[in-house]
Amino acid sequence: MKKQVFRLFILIIIILVTNCCQTDSAKSNQTDSSILDFYRQYSSFTDPGDYEYLYENLPDSLTELCQLIKSQTIHPWAELPMYREQIPKERSNEELKYPTVKSILEGLLSYDSSGLIKERKPEDRLLISCRHNSILLASILKYRGIPARVRYGHATYLTPGFHTSHVICEVWNEKDKRWMLVDPSLNMIDFSYDNFDFSNDVWLKMQKKEIDPNLFGIPGKFTGLGMITATLCLDLASILGTEYNYHQYSPILDYAFKNNNQLPAEQIETLNRISELMKSINADNISKLQEIYDNNPQIQYTDSIISVTPYAENNNRIREPSINKPNIEFVDIPAGTFTMGSPDDEEGRVDDEIQHKVTLSAFKMSKYTVTFEQYDLFCEATGKEKPFDGRYGRGNMPVSGVSWYDANAFAEWMGCRLPTEAEWEYAARANTTTPFFTGVCLTTDQANFNGKEPYANCEKGINRKKPIPVGSFAPNTFGLYDMHGNIWEWCSDWYGEYDKNDKVNPQGPDTGTKKVDRGGGFYDPAWRCRSAYRAGGDPPENRGTGISFRLVKSE
């Protein structure tokens, strides 16, 4: 068994070795050696404890090792929807159960005692994220005597046009005498440093106004100074030998959120100095960074872990201050079975509206689409930029200019979710089988659409050419307003072909490129506002002024 060496002791050794060197060349060589020794040691998070035996006879290559690690885990937000049938909802919070490598290994054995095996069933994997994959890889490499350190930063390869907060490993390449990047979550080995923004570089660029901070963080969830600060503090702690979880926090983040993403000049200067020192991770700079960390409680991490609900993708990675949330009115939607899709002879029918039986459990749906007034409270509370209103007005107007990610983030913030496509159509129909809940015709006294293009042989109406306040027309028999026209509404599903078989609480395809939106808009002809019309979906990053959303709660 390898003996764990205390991190503080190693830091002292690094400093002593550095100070004792007499020549510049000797000093450089000794420093490099001591740094590598430092990153060969287990930390409190990477120590496998009594489960170190599981590392025997694992693959030698990094590629196979990363594949093996991914065979043990399922990402709780990005991948969990693909495994809903195998993994029960009550397991959704388990990410917080496995903060250390020792707890991860213990958890894996509790589901399958075979150890780290490639053929692990989905239901026997752990719902953990990129940080867990990285500390597990670092732990295995340290067991082999290979220097490895966990790095928190922002990946450019996860979301197009965005820098997503992510955790990877830096691994020492002994052959080339250099560090290389390894992402065990995506099995990327020795990839370009241009594809990963280190936390200190992002901080310094933000101070120089060279980047847009709203393009860094978790898309549709948390962005800007708060997330950049969180990542920097986590990366600093990791460089010093402690790889904290994203759900833990330093007090500086509370200040940022309570003060509209602002920090006092003194703290900014401290983070500036930290970021400059992190440019070169040598013994002297590690010593200075440790001193700064020890003398600044605001950037120190605590043992507090924030409660999250990954199954609902409610991952508030940063502590929220006490805030007032908007009042959302909900109506009860009864359980039932209905025919989803449209008959072959329905006017305006599209081929993707294949009829099939769907059975749904009871749920609650918001009476109206979310308004600007309600969404603006969310932006003020989280520091998110308010969406453009298209010059149509805010207040009681349906919110628009929100991507699927934005809508999903608001839903999570409210403790809700977006409706599935099946739930949306069932709610829109309200026990009807006609093209609209109003019957075979839809008039502009009943909904806001382009009345110059009425449905089939129905009478023409007006074309308002703009959205109007929510609740301007009578509701359907379920008590829901504006299910036809006015503005499109995001659903949770990826767009794809229907399965013709009977379904119970369908969730849509596991993956896709477009998210479903339903209902039609103020500019659409009547046939596009039909209960069954699907429109082919929209890219989830689309922030057009014609798409909004409403909320759902499971019973």
C-alpha positions in Angstrom: 0.0 0.0 0.0 1.2 3.5 -0.8 1.6 5.8 2.1 -0.3 9.1 2.0 1.9 12.1 2.6 0.2 15.1 4.2 -0.2 18.0 1.8 1.2 20.6 4.2 4.3 18.6 4.8 5.0 18.3 1.1 4.5 22.0 0.7 7.1 22.7 3.3 9.5 20.3 1.6 9.0 22.1 -1.7 9.8 25.4 -0.1 12.9 24.1 1.8 14.2 22.4 -1.3 13.8 25.6 -3.3 15.4 27.8 -0.8 18.4 25.5 -0.3 19.4 25.4 -4.0 22.5 27.4 -4.7 22.6 27.9 -8.5 19.9 29.0 -10.9 20.2 25.8 -12.9 20.2 23.6 -9.8 17.3 25.6 -8.4 15.2 25.0 -11.6 15.9 21.3 -11.6 15.1 20.9 -7.9 11.9 22.9 -8.2 10.6 20.8 -11.1 11.3 17.6 -9.2 9.6 18.8 -6.0 6.6 20.0 -7.9 6.2 16.6 -9.6 6.6 14.9 -6.2 3.8 17.1 -4.8 1.4 16.1 -7.5 2.2 12.4 -7.1 0.7 12.5 -3.6 -2.9 11.7 -2.8 -5.1 14.5 -1.4 -8.0 14.0 1.0 -10.2 13.8 -2.1 -8.1 11.6 -4.3 -7.0 9.1 -1.6 -8.7 5.7 -2.4 -8.2 4.5 1.1 -8.8 0.8 1.6 -10.0 0.5 -2.0 -6.6 1.1 -3.6 -6.5 -2.6 -4.6 -9.1 -1.8 -7.3 -6.4 0.0 -9.2 -4.4 -3.2 -9.8 -4.5 -4.6 -13.4 -6.2 -1.6 -14.9 -5.4 -0.6 -18.5 -2.1 1.1 -19.1 -3.2 3.5 -21.9 -4.9 6.8 -21.0 -7.5 6.3 -23.7 -8.6 2.9 -22.2 -8.4 4.3 -18.7 -10.7 7.2 -19.6 -13.1 4.8 -21.3 -13.2 2.7 -18.2 -13.9 5.6 -15.9 -16.8 6.8 -18.1 -18.2 3.2 -17.9 -18.6 3.8 -14.2 -20.5 7.1 -14.3 -23.5 8.9 -15.8 -23.5 12.7 -15.9 -26.5 13.8 -13.8 -27.7 16.5 -16.2 -26.2 15.8 -19.6 -26.7 12.0 -19.7 -29.3 11.1 -17.1 -32.3 11.7 -19.5 -31.0 8.8 -21.6 -31.3 6.4 -18.7 -34.7 7.4 -17.1 -36.1 3.9 -17.4 -33.1 2.2 -15.7 -32.4 4.7 -13.0 -35.1 5.6 -10.4 -35.8 9.2 -9.6 -34.9 8.7 -5.9 -31.3 8.4 -6.9 -31.2 11.8 -8.5 -29.4 13.5 -5.6 -26.6 11.0 -5.2 -23.8 13.2 -6.6 -23.5 14.8 -3.2 -23.0 11.3 -1.6 -19.7 10.8 -3.4 -17.4 13.8 -2.8 -14.2 11.7 -2.6 -12.6 9.0 -4.6 -12.9 6.6 -1.6 -16.7 7.3 -1.5 -16.9 6.8 -5.3 -15.3 3.4 -5.2 -17.4 2.4 -2.2 -20.5 3.5 -4.1 -19.6 1.5 -7.2 -18.9 -1.6 -5.2 -22.3 -1.3 -3.5 -24.0 -1.7 -6.9 -21.6 -4.2 -8.4 -18.9 -5.8 -6.4 -16.8 -6.6 -9.5 -14.9 -3.4 -9.2 -13.9 -1.1 -12.0 -15.4 -3.0 -14.9 -16.1 -1.9 -18.5 -19.4 -3.8 -18.7 -21.0 -2.0 -15.8 -24.8 -1.8 -16.3 -26.3 1.8 -16.4 -28.3 1.1 -13.2 -25.1 0.2 -11.5 -23.2 3.4 -12.4 -23.0 6.5 -10.2 -24.7 9.8 -11.2 -21.6 12.0 -10.9 -20.0 14.7 -13.0 -16.8 15.8 -14.7 -15.1 16.7 -11.4 -15.6 13.2 -10.1 -14.3 11.6 -13.3 -11.2 13.9 -13.0 -10.4 13.1 -9.4 -10.8 9.4 -10.1 -8.4 9.6 -13.0 -5.9 11.6 -11.0 -6.1 9.1 -8.2 -5.3 6.2 -10.4 -2.4 8.0 -12.0 -1.0 9.0 -8.6 -1.2 5.3 -7.6 1.1 4.6 -10.5 3.5 7.4 -9.5 2.4 9.7 -12.4 2.0 13.4 -11.4 -1.5 14.6 -12.0 -3.5 17.6 -10.9 -7.2 18.5 -11.3 -7.9 21.8 -13.1 -11.1 23.8 -13.0 -11.7 26.1 -16.0 -13.9 26.6 -19.1 -14.0 24.3 -22.1 -14.6 25.7 -25.5 -15.7 22.3 -27.0 -18.8 21.6 -25.0 -21.3 24.3 -26.2 -20.8 26.1 -29.5 -19.9 29.7 -29.0 -19.8 29.3 -25.2 -17.1 28.6 -22.6 -18.6 26.0 -20.3 -17.3 25.6 -16.8 -15.6 22.2 -16.7 -13.1 20.1 -14.8 -10.3 18.1 -16.4 -6.8 16.8 -15.5 -3.3 18.0 -16.2 -1.1 14.9 -16.5 2.7 14.8 -16.6 4.1 13.5 -19.8 7.5 12.0 -18.7 8.6 11.3 -22.2 8.3 14.9 -23.4 8.9 16.4 -19.9 5.7 18.5 -20.1 2.2 18.7 -18.8 -0.7 17.7 -21.0 -4.5 18.1 -20.8 -6.7 15.0 -20.4 -10.5 15.2 -20.3 -11.7 11.8 -18.9 -15.3 12.7 -19.4 -14.9 12.9 -23.1 -11.8 10.7 -23.5 -9.7 13.6 -24.9 -6.0 13.0 -24.5 -3.3 15.6 -24.9 -5.6 18.1 -26.6 -4.7 21.7 -27.3 -4.5 24.3 -24.5 -6.4 26.6 -26.9 -9.5 24.5 -26.2 -9.5 25.0 -22.4 -9.5 28.4 -20.7 -7.7 28.2 -17.3 -9.5 30.1 -14.6 -6.8 32.6 -13.9 -6.5 33.6 -17.6 -10.3 34.1 -17.8 -10.2 36.3 -14.7 -7.4 38.5 -16.0 -9.1 38.9 -19.4 -12.3 39.8 -17.7 -10.5 42.6 -15.7 -9.1 43.9 -19.0 -12.6 43.7 -20.6 -11.2 41.4 -23.3 -14.1 38.9 -22.9 -17.8 38.9 -22.4 -18.2 37.3 -18.9 -21.7 36.2 -19.8 -20.2 33.6 -22.2 -18.5 31.8 -19.4 -20.2 29.4 -16.9 -23.1 27.0 -17.2 -25.2 27.9 -20.3 -28.7 28.7 -19.3 -27.9 28.5 -15.6 -25.1 30.6 -14.1 -22.7 32.9 -16.0 -20.7 36.0 -15.5 -18.5 37.2 -12.7 -19.9 34.9 -10.1 -19.2 31.7 -12.0 -15.8 33.0 -13.1 -14.9 33.8 -9.5 -16.1 30.4 -8.3 -14.0 28.6 -10.9 -10.9 30.6 -10.0 -11.3 29.9 -6.3 -11.8 26.1 -6.9 -8.8 26.0 -9.3 -6.7 27.7 -6.7 -7.7 25.2 -4.0 -7.0 22.3 -6.4 -3.5 23.6 -7.3 -2.8 23.8 -3.5 -3.9 20.2 -3.2 -7.6 20.1 -2.4 -10.1 19.4 -5.2 -13.4 20.7 -3.8 -16.8 20.0 -5.2 -18.6 22.7 -7.2 -21.4 22.5 -4.7 -19.1 23.8 -2.0 -18.4 27.5 -1.9 -16.2 30.3 -0.7 -17.8 33.4 1.1 -16.7 35.7 -1.7 -19.5 34.2 -3.9 -22.2 35.2 -1.4 -20.9 38.8 -1.6 -21.0 38.8 -5.4 -24.6 37.5 -5.6 -25.9 39.9 -3.0 -24.2 42.8 -4.7 -25.3 42.3 -8.3 -22.2 40.5 -9.4 -19.8 43.1 -7.9 -16.8 42.7 -5.7 -14.9 45.2 -3.6 -11.6 46.6 -4.9 -9.6 44.8 -2.3 -10.9 41.4 -3.2 -10.5 42.1 -6.9 -6.8 43.0 -6.3 -6.4 39.8 -4.3 -7.8 37.7 -7.2 -5.6 39.6 -9.6 -2.5 38.7 -7.7 -3.6 35.1 -7.4 -4.3 34.9 -11.1 -0.8 36.3 -12.0 0.9 33.8 -9.7 -1.1 30.9 -11.2 0.5 31.6 -14.6 3.5 29.7 -13.4 2.9 26.8 -11.0 6.4 26.5 -9.4 7.4 26.0 -5.8 7.9 29.7 -5.1 4.5 30.6 -6.5 2.7 27.8 -4.7 4.2 29.0 -1.4 2.9 32.5 -2.1 -0.5 31.2 -3.2 -0.8 29.2 0.0 0.0 32.2 2.1 -2.6 34.3 0.3 -5.2 31.5 0.7 -4.5 31.1 4.4 -4.8 34.9 5.0 -8.0 35.5 3.1 -11.0 33.7 4.6 -13.2 35.1 1.8 -11.7 32.8 -0.7 -11.4 29.7 1.5 -13.7 26.8 1.0 -15.9 25.5 3.8 -17.4 22.1 4.3 -20.9 23.4 3.4 -22.5 21.6 0.5 -25.5 23.1 -1.2 -28.5 20.9 -1.7 -29.3 20.2 -5.3 -31.7 18.1 -7.3 -29.9 16.8 -10.4 -32.9 14.8 -11.7 -34.8 18.0 -12.2 -31.5 19.4 -13.4 -31.8 21.9 -10.5 -28.0 22.4 -10.1 -27.5 25.7 -8.4 -23.8 25.5 -8.3 -23.5 28.7 -6.4 -25.3 29.6 -3.2 -28.3 31.9 -3.8 -29.1 34.7 -1.4 -32.7 35.0 0.0 -34.8 36.3 -2.8 -38.5 36.8 -3.7 -39.7 34.6 -6.5 -42.7 35.3 -8.7 -46.1 33.9 -8.0 -47.1 31.4 -10.7 -50.7 30.2 -10.9 -51.1 26.5 -11.7 -54.1 24.4 -12.7 -54.5 20.7 -12.1 -54.3 18.6 -15.2 -56.0 15.2 -14.6 -54.4 11.9 -15.5 -55.7 10.3 -18.7 -55.1 8.6 -22.1 -55.4 10.4 -25.4 -54.6 10.1 -29.0 -51.5 12.2 -29.8 -51.0 13.5 -33.3 -53.5 14.2 -36.0 -55.8 12.1 -38.3 -54.7 11.7 -41.9 -57.6 13.9 -43.2 -56.9 16.9 -40.8 -56.3 20.1 -42.9 -52.7 21.2 -42.7 -51.5 17.9 -41.3 -47.7 17.2 -41.4 -46.2 13.8 -41.7 -44.6 13.9 -38.3 -48.0 14.0 -36.6 -48.4 10.2 -36.5 -51.3 9.2 -34.2 -50.5 7.0 -31.2 -52.0 6.4 -27.8 -50.4 8.2 -24.8 -51.2 7.8 -21.1 -50.1 10.5 -18.7 -50.0 10.8 -15.0 -51.6 13.9 -13.4 -49.6 17.1 -13.3 -49.9 20.8 -12.7 -49.4 23.4 -15.5 -49.1 27.1 -15.2 -52.2 29.0 -16.4 -50.2 31.3 -18.5 -46.9 31.5 -20.3 -44.2 33.0 -18.1 -44.3 36.8 -18.3 -41.5 39.4 -18.6 -42.4 40.6 -15.1 -41.8 37.1 -13.7 -38.7 36.3 -15.7 -37.1 39.7 -14.9 -37.2 38.8 -11.2 -35.2 35.7 -12.0 -32.6 37.8 -13.9 -32.3 40.2 -11.0 -31.9 37.4 -8.5 -29.3 35.5 -10.5 -27.4 38.3 -12.3 -28.5 37.0 -15.6 -29.0 39.5 -18.4 -32.6 40.4 -19.1 -33.8 39.4 -22.6 -34.7 41.9 -25.3 -38.5 42.4 -25.5 -38.6 43.1 -29.2 -40.0 46.5 -28.3 -43.4 44.9 -27.6 -43.3 45.7 -23.9 -42.6 43.8 -20.7 -44.8 43.5 -17.6 -47.6 41.1 -18.4 -46.4 40.3 -21.9 -45.2 36.7 -22.5 -41.4 36.6 -22.0 -39.5 36.1 -25.3 -35.9 36.1 -26.4 -35.2 33.2 -24.2 -33.4 30.0 -25.3 -34.4 26.5 -24.2 -31.5 26.7 -21.7 -32.9 30.0 -20.3 -36.4 28.5 -20.0 -35.1 25.4 -18.3 -33.0 27.4 -15.9 -36.0 29.5 -14.9 -38.1 26.3 -14.4 -35.4 24.8 -12.1 -35.1 28.1 -10.2 -38.9 27.8 -9.5 -38.6 24.2 -8.5 -40.5 23.2 -11.7 -39.7 21.8 -15.1 -40.8 22.4 -18.7 -43.7 20.3 -20.0 -43.0 17.2 -22.1 -44.3 17.4 -25.7 -47.0 14.9 -24.8 -48.1 16.9 -21.7 -48.3 20.0 -23.8 -50.5 18.5 -26.4 -52.7 16.8 -23.9 -53.1 20.0 -22.0 -53.8 22.0 -25.2 -56.5 19.6 -26.4 -58.3 19.5 -23.0 -60.2 16.3 -23.9 -60.9 17.5 -27.5 -60.0 15.6 -30.7 -60.5 18.6 -33.1 -57.7 20.7 -34.6 -58.2 23.3 -31.8 -59.7 23.1 -28.4 -62.3 25.6 -29.8 -63.3 23.0 -32.5 -62.6 22.9 -36.2 -62.2 26.7 -36.4 -60.1 29.2 -34.5 -61.0 32.9 -34.7 -59.0 36.0 -33.7 -61.6 36.6 -31.0 -60.3 33.3 -29.5 -56.5 33.5 -30.1 -53.8 35.8 -31.4 -52.6 34.6 -34.8 -52.6 35.9 -38.4 -56.3 36.0 -39.0 -55.7 36.8 -42.7 -54.9 33.2 -43.1 -57.7 31.3 -41.4 -58.0 27.6 -41.0 -59.7 25.6 -43.9 -63.0 27.3 -44.7 -63.2 29.4 -41.4 -63.8 33.1 -41.5 -61.0 35.6 -41.8 -60.0 37.8 -38.9 -57.4 40.5 -38.0 -53.7 40.3 -38.0 -52.4 42.1 -34.9 -48.7 41.5 -35.9 -47.5 41.5 -32.4 -47.9 39.5 -29.1 -50.4 40.6 -26.6 -50.7 40.3 -22.8 -51.2 36.8 -21.4 -54.8 35.7 -20.6 -56.4 38.0 -23.2 -58.8 35.3 -24.4 -61.0 32.7 -22.7 -59.2 29.5 -21.4 -59.7 26.0 -22.5 -61.7 23.6 -20.4 -58.6 22.7 -18.3 -58.3 26.4 -17.4 -55.2 27.1 -19.5 -54.8 30.3 -21.5 -53.2 31.0 -24.8 -52.5 27.4 -25.9 -53.1 28.5 -29.5 -51.2 31.3 -31.0 -49.6 34.5 -29.4 -46.2 32.9 -28.8 -44.5 29.5 -29.3 -43.7 27.5 -26.1 -40.6 25.4 -25.4 -41.1 21.8 -24.3 -38.5 19.6 -22.6 -38.2 17.0 -25.4 -35.7 16.7 -28.2 -37.5 16.7 -31.5 -37.8 13.4 -33.3 -40.1 10.9 -34.9 -42.9 9.5 -32.8 -42.8 6.0 -31.7 -46.1 4.4 -33.0 -46.4 2.2 -30.0 -48.6 3.1 -27.0 -46.6 5.1 -24.5 -46.9 6.0 -20.8 -45.4 9.4 -19.8 -43.1 9.6 -22.8 -40.1 11.8 -22.6 -39.1 12.0 -26.2 -35.8 11.0 -27.9 -32.6 10.6 -25.8 -30.7 13.0 -27.9 -31.2 15.4 -30.8 -30.2 18.8 -32.3 -33.5 20.6 -31.8 -35.9 21.1 -29.0 -39.7 20.9 -29.4 -41.7 24.1 -29.4 -45.5 24.2 -29.7 -48.6 26.3 -30.0 -47.9 28.7 -32.9 -47.3 32.5 -32.7 -49.0 35.8 -33.4 -47.5 35.8 -37.0 -48.5 32.3 -37.9 -51.5 31.2 -40.0 -54.2 29.2 -38.1 -53.0 25.8 -39.3 -49.7 26.2 -37.5 -51.6 26.8 -34.3 -53.2 23.4 -34.3 -52.9 21.2 -31.1 -51.0 18.6 -33.1 -48.6 20.8 -35.0 -44.9 20.2 -34.2 -43.0 22.7 -36.4 -39.9 20.6 -36.5 -38.3 22.0 -33.4 -35.8 24.7 -32.9 -32.1 24.7 -31.8 -32.1 25.0 -28.0 -29.8 28.1 -28.1 -32.3 30.0 -30.2 -33.3 33.2 -28.5 -35.9 34.4 -31.0 -38.6 36.9 -29.9 -41.3 34.4 -30.9 -40.6 31.7 -28.3 -41.7 31.6 -24.6 -42.6 28.8 -22.2 -44.8 27.7 -19.4 -44.1 25.6 -16.3 -45.1 22.1 -15.1 -45.0 20.4 -11.7 -45.3 16.7 -11.3 -48.0 15.5 -8.9 
